[in-house]
Amino acid sequence: MAADLSFYREDELFLGHTQIRLLKQVALDGSINCAAKNLKMSYQHAWHILDKLNELSPVPIVIRQKGGRDGGGCRVSPYGMKLIRTYEKKVAEIIQFLSQSNSELESCFF
């Protein structure tokens, strides 16, 4: 059983499955470009998602580092990591609730 949550801010999608997948990949790769490639999405699409996240957030979620001799990169802020953990926890709780509800409903039929 799968669950997909979506959270909105200012009537715009703030956080959902795609945003979480991208944030987790950026945290692993330290790069929007690498994360986009690993998730098989365009860099432009990934950049737009992360830009919108930061725009809608009260504090930065993704912190970009300018290129230099070793190139640029980015990292997920502590707040961003907390969002990932909280989102995943809520998804697990919903899956558990739906599974339990399904079992309770099925027991009504027999």
N, C-alpha and C positions, 0 to 999 in steps of 0.2 A: 504494500500500500504506500502510495506517495502523497505528499502534501506540498503545495506551493503557496507560500504566503506572499502577499504584496502589501507594502506599507506606503502610504502617500503623505506628502507634505505639500501644502499650498496647491492642492488639487493636481499634483504631478507625481508620477511614480518615483518613489524615493529608493525603496529597497525591495528586491524580489530575488528570485532564484538566479537570474542572470547576473545581477549585481554582486551577489554573494560569491558565485563561481569565479567571477572576474577578480574580486577582492582577494579571494584565497589564492588565486594563481599569481597575482601581483605580489602577494606576501611571499610566495615561494620563489618567484623568479627575480624580483627586484626590478622589473622592467615592464612597462606597458606593452612594448613591442613583443617581447618574448611571451608574455601572458596571452596576448591576442593570438599569436601564432599557435601556442599550445591549445588554445580553445577554438581554433579554426574560425576566428572572426577577424575582420579587418582592423587595422590599427586605428583608423578613423572612428569606427564604431566603438571600440574599446575606450578610446580617448573621450568620446562624447559621453559615454556612460559615466566614466569617472569624473568628468568635469561637472556633469549634472548632479552627481552625488555630493561633490564638494560645494556646489552652488546652493543646494537645498539644505545642507547640514549646518547646524549652529557652530560646529568646529570642524577643522579639516579632517578628512577621512584618508585621503591619499596625499602624501607629501612628495612633490616632484623635486628632483635635484637636477640642476642645470648640467649640461654636458661639459666636459673638460677633457683633460688628457686621456682619462680612462672612460670617457663617455658619461652620459647622464644616467638617470635611473629614477626609481621612486620606491617609496615604502608605504605600507599601511600604518596609519597612526595607531596609538593605543586605543583611541576611541573607535577607530575602524575595526580593530581586532575584537573589541567588546561587542560591536554590532554583529560581527560574524558569529561569535559564541552565543549571543542572545537569540539571534535568528535561528540558528541550528537547534538550540534548546526548545524554542517554541514549536518548530516543525516536529521535533521528536514527541513533544507533548500532544500535539494535534494528532499525529499518527497513532499514538497510544490511545487517545480518546476515541478516535474513529474505529479502531480495531475493537476496543471494548464495547462500543455502541453497536457495532456490527454483530458481535457475539451475543449481546443481549437481545437484539432483534431476532436473530436466527433462533434463539431458544424459545421465542414466542410461537414459532411455527410448528414446533414438535411437542 
